């Protein structure tokens, strides 16, 4: 049977700190992905709006000339 491994309080604290750091970094990556997604959606909407304005511009120019 394998011997039990005992950790000191300091070692347990270090392990806990590392786990917390990984959890925080994982959360930040998730936030970054959501931000990227929102920016992508905003960009798509801006492209749609741009195309709409171009069509209106062409209609106005046809009416003027």
NULUMZA-700285 format. One record per atom (N, C-alpha, C, O): residue number from 1; residue in one letter; atom name; x, y, z. Coordinates in steps of 0.02 Angstrom, whole numbers. Atoms other than C-alpha are relative to their C-alpha. Layout:
<nukols>
@pos: NUM	code: A	site: CA	xx: X	yy: Y	zz: Z
...
</nukols>
This chain:
<nukols>
@pos: 1	code: X	site: N	xx: 42	yy: -59	zz: 0
@pos: 1	code: X	site: CA	xx: 0	yy: 0	zz: 0
@pos: 1	code: X	site: C	xx: 44	yy: 62	zz: 0
@pos: 1	code: X	site: O	xx: 95	yy: 65	zz: 35
@pos: 2	code: X	site: N	xx: -40	yy: -62	zz: 5
@pos: 2	code: X	site: CA	xx: 65	yy: 173	zz: -45
@pos: 2	code: X	site: C	xx: -7	yy: 41	zz: 63
@pos: 2	code: X	site: O	xx: -58	yy: 40	zz: 98
@pos: 3	code: X	site: N	xx: 0	yy: -43	zz: -59
@pos: 3	code: X	site: CA	xx: 112	yy: 292	zz: 91
@pos: 3	code: X	site: C	xx: -41	yy: 62	zz: -13
@pos: 3	code: X	site: O	xx: -43	yy: 87	zz: -69
@pos: 4	code: X	site: N	xx: 37	yy: -62	zz: 6
@pos: 4	code: X	site: CA	xx: 1	yy: 441	zz: 123
@pos: 4	code: X	site: C	xx: 50	yy: 58	zz: -7
@pos: 4	code: X	site: O	xx: 102	yy: 60	zz: 24
@pos: 5	code: X	site: N	xx: -40	yy: -59	zz: 9
@pos: 5	code: X	site: CA	xx: 73	yy: 606	zz: 65
@pos: 5	code: X	site: C	xx: -30	yy: 55	zz: 42
@pos: 5	code: X	site: O	xx: -90	yy: 70	zz: 37
@pos: 6	code: X	site: N	xx: 24	yy: -54	zz: -43
@pos: 6	code: X	site: CA	xx: 59	yy: 744	zz: 192
@pos: 6	code: X	site: C	xx: 30	yy: 65	zz: -23
@pos: 6	code: X	site: O	xx: 90	yy: 71	zz: -36
@pos: 7	code: X	site: N	xx: -21	yy: -66	zz: 21
@pos: 7	code: X	site: CA	xx: 67	yy: 926	zz: 143
@pos: 7	code: X	site: C	xx: -1	yy: 47	zz: 60
@pos: 7	code: X	site: O	xx: -43	yy: 42	zz: 104
@pos: 8	code: X	site: N	xx: -1	yy: -50	zz: -53
@pos: 8	code: X	site: CA	xx: 115	yy: 1068	zz: 257
@pos: 8	code: X	site: C	xx: -55	yy: 52	zz: -15
@pos: 8	code: X	site: O	xx: -81	yy: 55	zz: -70
@pos: 9	code: X	site: N	xx: 50	yy: -53	zz: 10
@pos: 9	code: X	site: CA	xx: -5	yy: 1213	zz: 282
@pos: 9	code: X	site: C	xx: 23	yy: 48	zz: -54
@pos: 9	code: X	site: O	xx: -18	yy: 71	zz: -94
@pos: 10	code: X	site: N	xx: -27	yy: -44	zz: 52
@pos: 10	code: X	site: CA	xx: 110	yy: 1320	zz: 174
@pos: 10	code: X	site: C	xx: -8	yy: -30	zz: -69
@pos: 10	code: X	site: O	xx: -27	yy: 5	zz: -116
@pos: 11	code: X	site: N	xx: 8	yy: 34	zz: 64
@pos: 11	code: X	site: CA	xx: 107	yy: 1192	zz: 34
@pos: 11	code: X	site: C	xx: -73	yy: -1	zz: -22
@pos: 11	code: X	site: O	xx: -88	yy: 11	zz: -81
@pos: 12	code: X	site: N	xx: 72	yy: 0	zz: 15
@pos: 12	code: X	site: CA	xx: -82	yy: 1178	zz: 43
@pos: 12	code: X	site: C	xx: -22	yy: 70	zz: -23
@pos: 12	code: X	site: O	xx: -63	yy: 76	zz: -68
@pos: 13	code: X	site: N	xx: 17	yy: -68	zz: 19
@pos: 13	code: X	site: CA	xx: -95	yy: 1368	zz: 34
@pos: 13	code: X	site: C	xx: 26	yy: 15	zz: -71
@pos: 13	code: X	site: O	xx: -10	yy: 46	zz: -111
@pos: 14	code: X	site: N	xx: -28	yy: -11	zz: 67
@pos: 14	code: X	site: CA	xx: 20	yy: 1373	zz: -119
@pos: 14	code: X	site: C	xx: -42	yy: -36	zz: -53
@pos: 14	code: X	site: O	xx: -56	yy: -8	zz: -106
@pos: 15	code: X	site: N	xx: 42	yy: 38	zz: 46
@pos: 15	code: X	site: CA	xx: -84	yy: 1238	zz: -204
@pos: 15	code: X	site: C	xx: -67	yy: 34	zz: -10
@pos: 15	code: X	site: O	xx: -92	yy: 40	zz: -66
@pos: 16	code: X	site: N	xx: 64	yy: -35	zz: 3
@pos: 16	code: X	site: CA	xx: -244	yy: 1331	zz: -163
@pos: 16	code: X	site: C	xx: 7	yy: 65	zz: -41
@pos: 16	code: X	site: O	xx: -36	yy: 81	zz: -81
@pos: 17	code: X	site: N	xx: -12	yy: -62	zz: 37
@pos: 17	code: X	site: CA	xx: -170	yy: 1494	zz: -231
@pos: 17	code: X	site: C	xx: 7	yy: -14	zz: -75
@pos: 17	code: X	site: O	xx: -19	yy: 24	zz: -116
@pos: 18	code: X	site: N	xx: -9	yy: 19	zz: 70
@pos: 18	code: X	site: CA	xx: -121	yy: 1407	zz: -393
@pos: 18	code: X	site: C	xx: -68	yy: -17	zz: -31
@pos: 18	code: X	site: O	xx: -83	yy: 4	zz: -87
@pos: 19	code: X	site: N	xx: 67	yy: 18	zz: 25
@pos: 19	code: X	site: CA	xx: -296	yy: 1333	zz: -414
@pos: 19	code: X	site: C	xx: -43	yy: 63	zz: -10
@pos: 19	code: X	site: O	xx: -79	yy: 68	zz: -59
@pos: 20	code: X	site: N	xx: 38	yy: -62	zz: 5
@pos: 20	code: X	site: CA	xx: -373	yy: 1504	zz: -382
@pos: 20	code: X	site: C	xx: 23	yy: 40	zz: -61
@pos: 20	code: X	site: O	xx: -17	yy: 68	zz: -97
@pos: 21	code: X	site: N	xx: -27	yy: -37	zz: 57
@pos: 21	code: X	site: CA	xx: -257	yy: 1584	zz: -509
@pos: 21	code: X	site: C	xx: -24	yy: -30	zz: -66
@pos: 21	code: X	site: O	xx: -44	yy: 6	zz: -111
@pos: 22	code: X	site: N	xx: 25	yy: 33	zz: 61
@pos: 22	code: X	site: CA	xx: -304	yy: 1454	zz: -641
@pos: 22	code: X	site: C	xx: -74	yy: 15	zz: -11
@pos: 22	code: X	site: O	xx: -95	yy: 27	zz: -68
@pos: 23	code: X	site: N	xx: 71	yy: -15	zz: 6
@pos: 23	code: X	site: CA	xx: -489	yy: 1482	zz: -605
@pos: 23	code: X	site: C	xx: -12	yy: 72	zz: -24
@pos: 23	code: X	site: O	xx: -54	yy: 84	zz: -66
@pos: 24	code: X	site: N	xx: 7	yy: -70	zz: 21
@pos: 24	code: X	site: CA	xx: -469	yy: 1671	zz: -623
@pos: 24	code: X	site: C	xx: 20	yy: 9	zz: -73
@pos: 24	code: X	site: O	xx: -13	yy: 46	zz: -110
@pos: 25	code: X	site: N	xx: -23	yy: -5	zz: 69
@pos: 25	code: X	site: CA	xx: -373	yy: 1652	zz: -786
@pos: 25	code: X	site: C	xx: -51	yy: -31	zz: -47
@pos: 25	code: X	site: O	xx: -66	yy: -3	zz: -100
@pos: 26	code: X	site: N	xx: 52	yy: 32	zz: 41
@pos: 26	code: X	site: CA	xx: -504	yy: 1532	zz: -855
@pos: 26	code: X	site: C	xx: -60	yy: 46	zz: -7
@pos: 26	code: X	site: O	xx: -88	yy: 52	zz: -61
@pos: 27	code: X	site: N	xx: 56	yy: -47	zz: 2
@pos: 27	code: X	site: CA	xx: -639	yy: 1658	zz: -810
@pos: 27	code: X	site: C	xx: 16	yy: 58	zz: -47
@pos: 27	code: X	site: O	xx: -27	yy: 80	zz: -85
@pos: 28	code: X	site: N	xx: -20	yy: -55	zz: 45
@pos: 28	code: X	site: CA	xx: -542	yy: 1797	zz: -898
@pos: 28	code: X	site: C	xx: -3	yy: -21	zz: -73
@pos: 28	code: X	site: O	xx: -25	yy: 18	zz: -115
@pos: 29	code: X	site: N	xx: 4	yy: 24	zz: 69
@pos: 29	code: X	site: CA	xx: -526	yy: 1691	zz: -1055
@pos: 29	code: X	site: C	xx: -73	yy: -3	zz: -23
@pos: 29	code: X	site: O	xx: -88	yy: 13	zz: -80
@pos: 30	code: X	site: N	xx: 71	yy: 1	zz: 16
@pos: 30	code: X	site: CA	xx: -714	yy: 1665	zz: -1050
@pos: 30	code: X	site: C	xx: -27	yy: 69	zz: -14
@pos: 30	code: X	site: O	xx: -64	yy: 79	zz: -62
@pos: 31	code: X	site: N	xx: 21	yy: -69	zz: 11
@pos: 31	code: X	site: CA	xx: -743	yy: 1851	zz: -1034
@pos: 31	code: X	site: C	xx: 26	yy: 28	zz: -66
@pos: 31	code: X	site: O	xx: -9	yy: 63	zz: -101
@pos: 32	code: X	site: N	xx: -30	yy: -22	zz: 63
@pos: 32	code: X	site: CA	xx: -625	yy: 1884	zz: -1179
@pos: 32	code: X	site: C	xx: -39	yy: -29	zz: -59
@pos: 32	code: X	site: O	xx: -52	yy: 7	zz: -108
@pos: 33	code: X	site: N	xx: 37	yy: 32	zz: 55
@pos: 33	code: X	site: CA	xx: -719	yy: 1760	zz: -1289
@pos: 33	code: X	site: C	xx: -69	yy: 33	zz: -8
@pos: 33	code: X	site: O	xx: -91	yy: 44	zz: -64
@pos: 34	code: X	site: N	xx: 64	yy: -35	zz: 4
@pos: 34	code: X	site: CA	xx: -885	yy: 1843	zz: -1246
@pos: 34	code: X	site: C	xx: 7	yy: 70	zz: -30
@pos: 34	code: X	site: O	xx: -35	yy: 92	zz: -69
@pos: 35	code: X	site: N	xx: -13	yy: -66	zz: 29
@pos: 35	code: X	site: CA	xx: -812	yy: 2013	zz: -1286
@pos: 35	code: X	site: C	xx: 12	yy: -5	zz: -75
@pos: 35	code: X	site: O	xx: -14	yy: 35	zz: -114
@pos: 36	code: X	site: N	xx: -12	yy: 10	zz: 72
@pos: 36	code: X	site: CA	xx: -748	yy: 1948	zz: -1453
@pos: 36	code: X	site: C	xx: -65	yy: -14	zz: -37
@pos: 36	code: X	site: O	xx: -76	yy: 12	zz: -91
@pos: 37	code: X	site: N	xx: 65	yy: 17	zz: 30
@pos: 37	code: X	site: CA	xx: -920	yy: 1876	zz: -1490
@pos: 37	code: X	site: C	xx: -42	yy: 63	zz: -9
@pos: 37	code: X	site: O	xx: -71	yy: 74	zz: -62
@pos: 38	code: X	site: N	xx: 40	yy: -62	zz: 4
@pos: 38	code: X	site: CA	xx: -1005	yy: 2042	zz: -1450
@pos: 38	code: X	site: C	xx: 28	yy: 48	zz: -52
@pos: 38	code: X	site: O	xx: -10	yy: 80	zz: -88
@pos: 39	code: X	site: N	xx: -31	yy: -43	zz: 50
@pos: 39	code: X	site: CA	xx: -880	yy: 2138	zz: -1556
@pos: 39	code: X	site: C	xx: -16	yy: -26	zz: -70
@pos: 39	code: X	site: O	xx: -30	yy: 14	zz: -116
@pos: 40	code: X	site: N	xx: 15	yy: 29	zz: 66
@pos: 40	code: X	site: CA	xx: -909	yy: 2018	zz: -1701
@pos: 40	code: X	site: C	xx: -72	yy: 17	zz: -19
@pos: 40	code: X	site: O	xx: -85	yy: 35	zz: -77
@pos: 41	code: X	site: N	xx: 70	yy: -16	zz: 14
@pos: 41	code: X	site: CA	xx: -1097	yy: 2045	zz: -1688
@pos: 41	code: X	site: C	xx: -8	yy: 74	zz: -16
@pos: 41	code: X	site: O	xx: -46	yy: 92	zz: -61
@pos: 42	code: X	site: N	xx: 3	yy: -71	zz: 13
@pos: 42	code: X	site: CA	xx: -1073	yy: 2233	zz: -1682
@pos: 42	code: X	site: C	xx: 29	yy: 16	zz: -70
@pos: 42	code: X	site: O	xx: 2	yy: 58	zz: -106
@pos: 43	code: X	site: N	xx: -30	yy: -10	zz: 66
@pos: 43	code: X	site: CA	xx: -960	yy: 2224	zz: -1835
@pos: 43	code: X	site: C	xx: -48	yy: -22	zz: -55
@pos: 43	code: X	site: O	xx: -55	yy: 12	zz: -106
@pos: 44	code: X	site: N	xx: 49	yy: 25	zz: 49
@pos: 44	code: X	site: CA	xx: -1089	yy: 2120	zz: -1929
@pos: 44	code: X	site: C	xx: -57	yy: 50	zz: -9
@pos: 44	code: X	site: O	xx: -78	yy: 64	zz: -65
@pos: 45	code: X	site: N	xx: 54	yy: -49	zz: 4
@pos: 45	code: X	site: CA	xx: -1224	yy: 2247	zz: -1887
@pos: 45	code: X	site: C	xx: 23	yy: 64	zz: -34
@pos: 45	code: X	site: O	xx: -14	yy: 94	zz: -73
@pos: 46	code: X	site: N	xx: -27	yy: -60	zz: 33
@pos: 46	code: X	site: CA	xx: -1112	yy: 2392	zz: -1940
@pos: 46	code: X	site: C	xx: 5	yy: -11	zz: -75
@pos: 46	code: X	site: O	xx: -9	yy: 34	zz: -114
@pos: 47	code: X	site: N	xx: -4	yy: 16	zz: 71
@pos: 47	code: X	site: CA	xx: -1084	yy: 2305	zz: -2108
@pos: 47	code: X	site: C	xx: -70	yy: 3	zz: -32
@pos: 47	code: X	site: O	xx: -78	yy: 29	zz: -87
@pos: 48	code: X	site: N	xx: 68	yy: -3	zz: 25
@pos: 48	code: X	site: CA	xx: -1272	yy: 2284	zz: -2130
@pos: 48	code: X	site: C	xx: -23	yy: 72	zz: -6
@pos: 48	code: X	site: O	xx: -53	yy: 92	zz: -56
@pos: 49	code: X	site: N	xx: 18	yy: -71	zz: 1
@pos: 49	code: X	site: CA	xx: -1300	yy: 2467	zz: -2085
@pos: 49	code: X	site: C	xx: 35	yy: 37	zz: -56
@pos: 49	code: X	site: O	xx: 5	yy: 79	zz: -89
@pos: 50	code: X	site: N	xx: -39	yy: -31	zz: 53
@pos: 50	code: X	site: CA	xx: -1163	yy: 2520	zz: -2205
@pos: 50	code: X	site: C	xx: -30	yy: -15	zz: -68
@pos: 50	code: X	site: O	xx: -39	yy: 30	zz: -110
@pos: 51	code: X	site: N	xx: 30	yy: 19	zz: 64
@pos: 51	code: X	site: CA	xx: -1239	yy: 2423	zz: -2348
@pos: 51	code: X	site: C	xx: -67	yy: 35	zz: -10
@pos: 51	code: X	site: O	xx: -83	yy: 56	zz: -66
@pos: 52	code: X	site: N	xx: 65	yy: -34	zz: 4
@pos: 52	code: X	site: CA	xx: -1410	yy: 2498	zz: -2309
@pos: 52	code: X	site: C	xx: 9	yy: 73	zz: -19
@pos: 52	code: X	site: O	xx: -29	yy: 100	zz: -60
@pos: 53	code: X	site: N	xx: -13	yy: -70	zz: 16
@pos: 53	code: X	site: CA	xx: -1339	yy: 2674	zz: -2314
@pos: 53	code: X	site: C	xx: 23	yy: 8	zz: -72
@pos: 53	code: X	site: O	xx: 3	yy: 55	zz: -107
@pos: 54	code: X	site: N	xx: -23	yy: -3	zz: 69
@pos: 54	code: X	site: CA	xx: -1252	yy: 2638	zz: -2479
@pos: 54	code: X	site: C	xx: -59	yy: -6	zz: -48
@pos: 54	code: X	site: O	xx: -61	yy: 30	zz: -98
@pos: 55	code: X	site: N	xx: 59	yy: 8	zz: 43
@pos: 55	code: X	site: CA	xx: -1418	yy: 2581	zz: -2555
@pos: 55	code: X	site: C	xx: -41	yy: 65	zz: 1
@pos: 55	code: X	site: O	xx: -62	yy: 88	zz: -52
@pos: 56	code: X	site: N	xx: 36	yy: -64	zz: -5
@pos: 56	code: X	site: CA	xx: -1505	yy: 2738	zz: -2491
@pos: 56	code: X	site: C	xx: 35	yy: 55	zz: -39
@pos: 56	code: X	site: O	xx: 4	yy: 95	zz: -73
@pos: 57	code: X	site: N	xx: -39	yy: -50	zz: 36
@pos: 57	code: X	site: CA	xx: -1364	yy: 2843	zz: -2562
@pos: 57	code: X	site: C	xx: -11	yy: -7	zz: -75
@pos: 57	code: X	site: O	xx: -22	yy: 42	zz: -110
@pos: 58	code: X	site: N	xx: 11	yy: 12	zz: 72
@pos: 58	code: X	site: CA	xx: -1384	yy: 2762	zz: -2733
@pos: 58	code: X	site: C	xx: -70	yy: 22	zz: -22
@pos: 58	code: X	site: O	xx: -78	yy: 51	zz: -76
@pos: 59	code: X	site: N	xx: 68	yy: -20	zz: 16
@pos: 59	code: X	site: CA	xx: -1572	yy: 2791	zz: -2728
@pos: 59	code: X	site: C	xx: -6	yy: 76	zz: -4
@pos: 59	code: X	site: O	xx: -38	yy: 103	zz: -49
@pos: 60	code: X	site: N	xx: 2	yy: -73	zz: 0
@pos: 60	code: X	site: CA	xx: -1548	yy: 2975	zz: -2685
@pos: 60	code: X	site: C	xx: 36	yy: 27	zz: -62
@pos: 60	code: X	site: O	xx: 11	yy: 72	zz: -95
@pos: 61	code: X	site: N	xx: -37	yy: -23	zz: 58
@pos: 61	code: X	site: CA	xx: -1417	yy: 2997	zz: -2820
@pos: 61	code: X	site: C	xx: -38	yy: -11	zz: -65
@pos: 61	code: X	site: O	xx: -36	yy: 30	zz: -110
@pos: 62	code: X	site: N	xx: 40	yy: 13	zz: 60
@pos: 62	code: X	site: CA	xx: -1531	yy: 2917	zz: -2950
@pos: 62	code: X	site: C	xx: -57	yy: 50	zz: -5
@pos: 62	code: X	site: O	xx: -75	yy: 71	zz: -60
@pos: 63	code: X	site: N	xx: 54	yy: -48	zz: 0
@pos: 63	code: X	site: CA	xx: -1670	yy: 3035	zz: -2898
@pos: 63	code: X	site: C	xx: 22	yy: 70	zz: -16
@pos: 63	code: X	site: O	xx: -16	yy: 109	zz: -44
@pos: 64	code: X	site: N	xx: -27	yy: -67	zz: 12
@pos: 64	code: X	site: CA	xx: -1559	yy: 3188	zz: -2911
@pos: 64	code: X	site: C	xx: 19	yy: 8	zz: -73
@pos: 64	code: X	site: O	xx: 9	yy: 61	zz: -102
@pos: 65	code: X	site: N	xx: -26	yy: -6	zz: 68
@pos: 65	code: X	site: CA	xx: -1485	yy: 3149	zz: -3082
@pos: 65	code: X	site: C	xx: -50	yy: -15	zz: -53
@pos: 65	code: X	site: O	xx: -34	yy: -12	zz: -112
</nukols>
